[in-house]
Structure formats: C-alpha cells, structure tokens
Amino acid sequence: MAWAVVGVLGLAVAGLGPSQAVLGALHQDWPPFVLVAGLLLVGLAADEDRLFAWLGGHVAGVSPSGGRVYVVCALLVVVVTALLNLDTAVVFMTPVMIHVARRRGVEGGAWLYGPVLLANAGSLWLPGSNLTNLIVVGPLHLTGAQFLTRLGGPALGASVVAVVLLASRAGRSGGTGRPAAEPVALRVGAGTLAVVAATVTMLVTPDPALPVLAIGAAAVGWRVLRGRDSATRVLRALEPASLFGLFGAAVLLGALGRDWTGPAHLLAHLSGPATVAVAAVAAVLVNNLPAASMLAAHLPAHPLAALVGLNLGPNLAPTGSLAWLLWLRAARGAGSTPSLRAALRWGWPIAVATLVVATLWLEVAGLR
C-alpha cells in the first residue's frame, strides 16, 4: 500500500511540472517497467514448469565441496539475471539457494545474501537484465547483441569477482558434504518455451518490452485458463504496488532532470570513474531506478559508466534497488530471517570490488 501511495504522489507532483518534461519522462520510463513485468510473468511460468527447482536439485549434489556447489549456484543466479532480469532472479533463485544450503547442513551467510548480491553484480549483461539499462541507453536503441558487445567485458569482470568472493566464503562455511540427490522432474511447458522466446526476443529486438510482456502474459494466461494457476498468485508475483511506486518516483525525478539541468551539467563535466561514483551514490540515496531516470533525462557523456554505478552501486546498501525488497520477501518466505545489518557487511566488499573492476575495464577498453 505504501508503495502505491508513493507512485500516486510521484505522478501527481510530476504532473505539476512542464508537460513536455513529464511526457519525456513517461516515454523514457514505461518500456523498462513493462519489460520487467513481462519477465516476472515469464519467470513465474518457468517456476510452474519446475525449471528452477529442477536446476537447484541437480546443483545440490554436484560435488562434496561446498565451494564448488556454491560456484555452480552463483553462476546459475548470474545466468538467470542476464536472461530474465535481476528481479526475476532474486524472486525464484533465493529459495533455491536457501534450499540447497539447508540440504548441505548450512544456513545463512553467502547462501542467504549471495542471490541479491550476485543479481545486482550480474545485471550488466543484457538490456533486460536491469531496468536501469533500458532507461539509460534506451535512446540508443541497441539490440541485446550490440549491448553485450559494449558491456560484456565489465559484466564479465563484475560477475566473476562477485562469484569468487562469495564462493570463497561459502567454501569455509562447512556443511555435511554431498547430500543424496533429490529427484525433481522438469515439466517442459509454456514457461520453459517462454524463457526461450523472451531470451531470443531481447537479443534481437531493440524494443522488447511489449513483445516480452505478451510472451509472459500468454504463458501465465494459459495456465490460469486451464486452472493450473490463479490470478491472485500472478498479482502477488508481479508486486504491482512496488513497481508502480518506483515508476511514479522515476517519472518524478525524470521530469525534474529534464526541467532542472543541474544533473546533466554535472555529468557532462565528469570523467568516467567520477560518473560511476556519482551514479552509485545516487542509487543508494534514491534507489537506482529513479536515479537512472533523473541522471539519464539527457543522455550522459559517459552512459556506460553511469550504468556501472547504477547497477553495481546498489550492493552498497539495501536502499539501492528493487531487487533488495524482492529478495527480502523471498528469503522470509523461504523461512530465513535476513538481517539488514548483515546485508551491509556482506554487500559493501562486493560492491567496492565489482565497481573497481568494471570501471577499470571501461577505462582500459576506452568505453564510454
């Protein structure tokens, strides 16, 4: 309810400003939010096919080494993030990692906090991996392949650093060794096919929002019509109040960024590394989606650097991204009791390391 109020207030206040600025912000912000709604629907349908449970069941027994099992789980989170968005990844992969950890006799630590940290760190791969990607570079109309060509290096560096740092700590957490295999049958159905269709669409289409929403709606709608799912569960998975609240805040700050040229002038005079730092701080202060809308109201001089800060900076604090809120709910739903203080302790080393590596990659490669 609180998020819905934020959304209404944000849109109402934005409406008081110049109409051109508000319309520009709306045009910039609606595609990413539509895309993430579609991806969450695709993820829900895939979960009903038991895709994530099937993957987790196979991962749990790959090795007696807790560190090796963690690496496989972590890579799985990164892949789901890249293909199905970081919000989808935390909703569906957090329970999987908690389940795998418990079967190995481990609770909390890297297994609990890792999913959201890995999702944030792995959200530079494709345009749909993070809403901020579409907000910032949307005006460039890049296909997924073109986006990957530019940001594949920083994405790889950030993902590898996050996986290695977390796996090294998970490997020291002990556990009971290799558990008995738990058979989980994969039902190849509408959800699995929707994952393939959405992935291909995002790779080849510069504006995938509406097609992916149609794919997700068709996959979930088919299940609802056949009585295999309920509209109530679909709405709960979509988190419409949270999405609407952030959309309202994004439109408000996007309109402000168009009417007030201060942020644009600031970014125009900053170097790439300084742009990374400003974007990371802005993400923590106001959440990365509204921050992206404001900082990208005019295309920044260093848009790729802005994305690095907006995507990796949220690991500094839980205020940084919607993924943190979704992770918190998913973890509690799986029976865990996350601590925000512990989340800060786990997050800031990952944030600093990934920000440094990705920024250095941009500078060495001469990317803007």
C-alpha positions as CSV (number, residue, x, y, z in Angstrom):
1,M,0.0,0.0,0.0
2,A,2.8,2.4,0.9
3,W,4.5,1.9,-2.5
4,A,1.2,2.6,-4.3
5,V,0.9,5.9,-2.4
6,V,4.5,6.7,-3.4
7,G,3.5,6.1,-7.1
8,V,0.4,8.2,-6.9
9,L,2.2,11.1,-5.2
10,G,5.1,10.9,-7.6
11,L,2.9,11.1,-10.7
12,A,0.8,13.8,-9.1
13,V,3.8,16.0,-8.3
14,A,5.3,15.3,-11.7
15,G,2.1,16.5,-13.3
16,L,2.5,19.9,-11.8
17,G,5.6,20.5,-13.8
18,P,6.1,21.3,-17.5
19,S,4.1,18.9,-19.7
20,Q,7.0,18.4,-22.1
21,A,9.3,17.2,-19.3
22,V,6.6,14.9,-17.8
23,L,5.8,13.3,-21.2
24,G,9.5,12.9,-21.9
25,A,10.0,11.1,-18.5
26,L,6.9,8.9,-19.2
27,H,8.2,8.0,-22.6
28,Q,11.6,7.1,-21.2
29,D,10.4,5.1,-18.2
30,W,7.4,3.0,-19.3
31,P,9.3,0.4,-21.5
32,P,11.6,-0.8,-18.7
33,F,8.8,-1.3,-16.3
34,V,6.6,-3.1,-18.9
35,L,9.6,-5.3,-19.7
36,V,10.3,-6.3,-16.1
37,A,6.5,-7.1,-15.6
38,G,6.8,-9.4,-18.6
39,L,10.0,-11.1,-17.4
40,L,8.4,-11.7,-13.9
41,L,5.5,-13.4,-15.7
42,V,7.9,-15.5,-17.7
43,G,9.7,-16.4,-14.5
44,L,6.5,-17.3,-12.8
45,A,5.5,-19.6,-15.7
46,A,9.0,-21.2,-15.7
47,D,8.8,-21.8,-12.0
48,E,5.5,-23.6,-12.5
49,D,7.4,-25.8,-15.0
50,R,9.7,-26.5,-12.0
51,L,12.6,-25.2,-14.0
52,F,14.3,-23.5,-11.0
53,A,13.6,-26.4,-8.6
54,W,15.0,-28.8,-11.3
55,L,18.1,-26.8,-11.7
56,G,18.6,-26.5,-7.9
57,G,18.0,-30.2,-7.3
58,H,20.8,-31.0,-9.8
59,V,23.1,-28.4,-8.4
60,A,22.9,-29.6,-4.8
61,G,24.8,-32.8,-5.4
62,V,27.4,-31.8,-8.0
63,S,30.3,-32.1,-5.5
64,P,31.2,-32.8,-1.9
65,S,32.9,-29.3,-1.9
66,G,30.6,-26.6,-0.6
67,G,32.7,-24.0,-2.5
68,R,32.2,-25.8,-5.8
69,V,28.5,-26.2,-5.3
70,Y,28.2,-22.5,-4.5
71,V,30.1,-21.6,-7.7
72,V,27.5,-23.6,-9.7
73,C,24.6,-22.0,-7.8
74,A,26.1,-18.5,-8.2
75,L,26.7,-18.9,-11.9
76,L,23.1,-20.0,-12.2
77,V,21.9,-16.8,-10.5
78,V,24.0,-14.8,-12.9
79,V,22.6,-16.6,-15.9
80,V,19.0,-16.1,-14.8
81,T,19.8,-12.5,-14.1
82,A,21.3,-12.0,-17.5
83,L,18.4,-13.7,-19.4
84,L,15.4,-13.0,-17.1
85,N,16.2,-9.8,-15.2
86,L,17.7,-9.4,-11.7
87,D,14.3,-9.1,-10.1
88,T,13.2,-12.4,-11.5
89,A,16.4,-14.0,-10.4
90,V,16.1,-13.0,-6.7
91,V,12.4,-14.0,-6.6
92,F,13.0,-17.5,-7.8
93,M,16.7,-18.3,-7.1
94,T,16.8,-17.1,-3.5
95,P,14.5,-20.0,-2.3
96,V,16.6,-22.4,-4.5
97,M,19.9,-21.4,-2.8
98,I,18.4,-21.5,0.6
99,H,17.1,-25.0,-0.1
100,V,20.4,-26.2,-1.4
101,A,22.2,-24.8,1.6
102,R,19.9,-26.5,4.1
103,R,20.3,-29.8,2.3
104,R,24.0,-29.4,2.9
105,G,23.6,-28.5,6.5
106,V,24.4,-24.8,6.1
107,E,22.2,-21.8,7.0
108,G,22.6,-18.1,6.1
109,G,25.8,-16.4,5.1
110,A,26.7,-16.4,1.4
111,W,23.9,-18.7,0.6
112,L,21.3,-16.3,2.0
113,Y,22.8,-12.9,1.0
114,G,24.5,-14.1,-2.2
115,P,21.5,-14.2,-4.5
116,V,20.7,-10.5,-4.3
117,L,24.4,-9.5,-4.4
118,L,25.1,-11.7,-7.4
119,A,21.9,-10.5,-9.2
120,N,23.0,-6.8,-8.8
121,A,26.6,-7.7,-9.8
122,G,25.4,-9.7,-12.8
123,S,22.9,-7.1,-14.2
124,L,25.1,-5.5,-16.8
125,W,24.9,-8.4,-19.4
126,L,21.8,-7.5,-21.5
127,P,19.4,-4.6,-21.7
128,G,16.7,-6.6,-19.9
129,S,19.0,-7.7,-17.1
130,N,18.2,-4.5,-15.2
131,L,15.6,-1.7,-15.8
132,T,18.3,0.9,-15.5
133,N,19.9,-0.4,-18.7
134,L,16.9,0.4,-20.7
135,I,16.4,3.8,-19.0
136,V,19.9,5.0,-19.6
137,V,20.7,3.6,-23.1
138,G,17.1,3.3,-24.3
139,P,17.6,6.3,-26.7
140,L,20.5,4.4,-28.4
141,H,18.0,1.6,-29.4
142,L,20.7,-1.2,-29.0
143,T,19.8,-4.8,-29.6
144,G,20.9,-7.3,-26.9
145,A,23.8,-8.3,-29.1
146,Q,25.0,-4.7,-29.5
147,F,24.6,-4.0,-25.8
148,L,26.6,-7.2,-25.0
149,T,29.4,-6.1,-27.3
150,R,29.8,-2.8,-25.4
151,L,29.3,-4.0,-21.8
152,G,30.2,-7.7,-22.0
153,G,33.7,-7.1,-20.5
154,P,32.6,-5.1,-17.5
155,A,29.7,-7.6,-17.0
156,L,32.1,-10.5,-17.0
157,G,34.6,-8.8,-14.6
158,A,31.9,-7.9,-12.1
159,S,30.2,-11.3,-12.3
160,V,33.5,-13.2,-11.8
161,V,34.6,-11.1,-8.9
162,A,31.3,-11.4,-7.1
163,V,31.2,-15.2,-7.7
164,V,34.8,-15.7,-6.5
165,L,34.5,-13.6,-3.4
166,L,31.2,-15.2,-2.2
167,A,32.3,-18.7,-3.1
168,S,35.5,-18.4,-1.1
169,R,33.5,-17.5,2.0
170,A,30.8,-20.2,1.3
171,G,33.5,-22.8,1.0
172,R,34.6,-22.1,4.5
173,S,31.1,-22.4,6.0
174,G,31.3,-26.2,6.4
175,G,28.3,-28.4,5.8
176,T,27.5,-32.1,5.7
177,G,29.1,-32.8,2.4
178,R,27.4,-34.3,-0.6
179,P,23.7,-34.9,0.0
180,A,21.6,-37.5,-1.5
181,A,20.2,-36.5,-4.9
182,E,16.7,-35.2,-4.8
183,P,14.8,-36.0,-8.0
184,V,12.8,-33.1,-9.4
185,A,11.1,-33.6,-12.7
186,L,11.2,-30.8,-15.2
187,R,7.9,-30.2,-17.0
188,V,8.7,-28.7,-20.3
189,G,5.7,-26.5,-21.0
190,A,4.6,-22.9,-21.6
191,G,7.1,-21.5,-19.0
192,T,10.1,-23.2,-20.5
193,L,9.2,-22.2,-24.0
194,A,8.5,-18.6,-22.8
195,V,12.1,-18.4,-21.4
196,V,13.5,-19.3,-24.8
197,A,11.2,-16.9,-26.6
198,A,11.8,-14.0,-24.3
199,T,15.6,-14.5,-24.4
200,V,15.7,-14.6,-28.2
201,T,13.4,-11.5,-28.3
202,M,15.7,-9.5,-26.1
203,L,18.8,-10.5,-28.1
204,V,17.5,-9.4,-31.5
205,T,14.9,-6.7,-30.7
206,P,15.9,-3.1,-29.7
207,D,12.5,-2.5,-28.1
208,P,11.5,-5.8,-26.5
209,A,9.1,-4.5,-23.8
210,L,5.7,-5.2,-25.4
211,P,6.8,-8.5,-27.1
212,V,8.1,-9.9,-23.8
213,L,5.1,-8.8,-21.9
214,A,2.9,-10.5,-24.5
215,I,5.0,-13.7,-24.1
216,G,4.8,-13.7,-20.3
217,A,1.1,-12.9,-20.3
218,A,0.4,-15.7,-22.8
219,A,2.4,-18.2,-20.8
220,V,0.7,-17.3,-17.5
221,G,-2.7,-16.7,-19.0
222,W,-2.7,-20.2,-20.5
223,R,-2.1,-21.7,-17.0
224,V,-4.8,-19.5,-15.4
225,L,-7.3,-20.5,-18.1
226,R,-6.5,-24.2,-17.5
227,G,-6.9,-23.8,-13.8
228,R,-3.3,-24.5,-13.0
229,D,-2.6,-21.1,-11.5
230,S,-4.6,-18.3,-10.0
231,A,-4.9,-14.6,-10.8
232,T,-4.2,-13.8,-7.2
233,R,-0.8,-15.6,-7.3
234,V,0.1,-13.9,-10.5
235,L,-0.5,-10.5,-9.0
236,R,1.5,-11.4,-5.9
237,A,4.4,-12.4,-8.1
238,L,4.2,-9.2,-10.1
239,E,4.5,-6.9,-7.0
240,P,2.4,-4.3,-8.8
241,A,2.4,-1.8,-5.9
242,S,6.2,-1.8,-5.7
243,L,6.6,-1.5,-9.5
244,F,4.0,1.4,-9.5
245,G,5.7,3.1,-6.6
246,L,9.1,3.1,-8.3
247,F,7.5,4.1,-11.6
248,G,6.0,7.2,-10.0
249,A,9.2,8.1,-8.4
250,A,11.1,7.5,-11.6
251,V,8.8,9.7,-13.6
252,L,9.0,12.5,-11.0
253,L,12.8,12.5,-11.0
254,G,12.9,12.1,-14.7
255,A,10.7,15.1,-15.2
256,L,12.9,17.0,-12.7
257,G,16.0,16.1,-14.6
258,R,14.5,17.5,-17.8
259,D,13.3,20.7,-16.2
260,W,16.4,21.2,-14.0
261,T,19.6,20.8,-15.9
262,G,21.9,20.5,-12.8
263,P,22.4,16.7,-13.1
264,A,23.1,16.9,-16.8
265,H,25.6,19.7,-16.4
266,L,27.3,17.8,-13.6
267,L,27.6,14.6,-15.6
268,A,28.8,16.5,-18.7
269,H,31.9,17.6,-16.8
270,L,32.8,14.4,-15.0
271,S,35.2,11.7,-16.0
272,G,34.1,8.1,-16.4
273,P,35.2,7.0,-12.9
274,A,33.6,10.1,-11.4
275,T,30.4,9.3,-13.2
276,V,30.5,5.8,-11.8
277,A,30.9,7.2,-8.2
278,V,28.1,9.7,-8.6
279,A,25.7,7.1,-10.1
280,A,26.5,4.6,-7.3
281,V,25.8,7.2,-4.6
282,A,22.6,8.4,-6.3
283,A,21.4,4.8,-6.5
284,V,21.8,4.3,-2.8
285,L,20.2,7.6,-1.9
286,V,17.0,7.4,-4.0
287,N,17.1,3.8,-5.5
288,N,18.7,3.1,-8.8
289,L,15.5,3.3,-11.0
290,P,14.5,6.9,-10.0
291,A,18.2,7.8,-10.0
292,A,18.6,6.4,-13.6
293,S,15.6,8.4,-14.7
294,M,17.0,11.6,-13.4
295,L,20.6,11.1,-14.4
296,A,19.6,10.0,-17.9
297,A,17.0,12.6,-18.6
298,H,19.6,13.8,-21.0
299,L,22.0,11.2,-22.4
300,P,25.1,11.3,-20.1
301,A,28.5,11.9,-21.5
302,H,29.5,8.5,-20.1
303,P,26.4,6.4,-20.3
304,L,28.2,3.1,-19.8
305,A,30.0,4.4,-16.7
306,A,26.6,5.6,-15.4
307,L,25.2,2.1,-15.8
308,V,28.2,0.6,-13.9
309,G,27.5,2.9,-10.9
310,L,23.7,2.4,-11.1
311,N,23.8,-1.4,-11.4
312,L,26.7,-2.3,-9.1
313,G,26.3,0.5,-6.5
314,P,23.1,-1.0,-5.0
315,N,25.2,-3.7,-3.3
316,L,26.5,-0.9,-1.0
317,A,23.1,-0.7,0.8
318,P,19.6,-2.3,0.5
319,T,18.1,1.1,-0.5
320,G,19.8,0.7,-3.9
321,S,17.5,-1.4,-5.9
322,L,14.0,-3.1,-6.1
323,A,15.8,-6.4,-6.1
324,W,16.7,-6.0,-2.4
325,L,13.0,-5.7,-1.5
326,L,12.0,-8.7,-3.6
327,W,14.9,-10.7,-2.1
328,L,13.9,-9.8,1.5
329,R,10.4,-11.1,0.8
330,A,11.6,-14.2,-0.9
331,A,14.0,-15.1,1.9
332,R,11.4,-14.6,4.6
333,G,9.0,-16.7,2.5
334,A,11.6,-19.5,2.5
335,G,11.8,-19.4,6.3
336,S,15.0,-17.4,6.7
337,T,15.5,-14.3,8.8
338,P,17.7,-11.9,7.0
339,S,19.5,-9.1,8.8
340,L,19.9,-5.8,7.1
341,R,23.0,-5.1,9.2
342,A,24.5,-8.3,8.0
343,A,23.4,-7.5,4.4
344,L,25.5,-4.3,4.6
345,R,28.5,-6.3,5.9
346,W,28.2,-8.8,3.0
347,G,27.4,-6.2,0.4
348,W,29.9,-3.4,0.6
349,P,33.1,-5.5,-0.2
350,I,31.3,-7.0,-3.2
351,A,30.2,-3.5,-4.3
352,V,33.6,-1.9,-4.0
353,A,35.4,-4.8,-5.7
354,T,33.0,-5.0,-8.6
355,L,32.8,-1.3,-9.1
356,V,36.6,-1.1,-9.3
357,V,37.0,-4.0,-11.7
358,A,34.2,-2.8,-14.0
359,T,35.4,0.8,-14.0
360,L,39.0,-0.2,-14.8
361,W,37.7,-2.4,-17.7
362,L,35.8,0.6,-19.1
363,E,38.9,2.9,-18.8
364,V,41.3,0.4,-20.3
365,A,39.0,-0.5,-23.2
366,G,38.2,3.2,-23.8
367,L,34.5,2.6,-23.5
368,R,32.0,5.4,-22.7
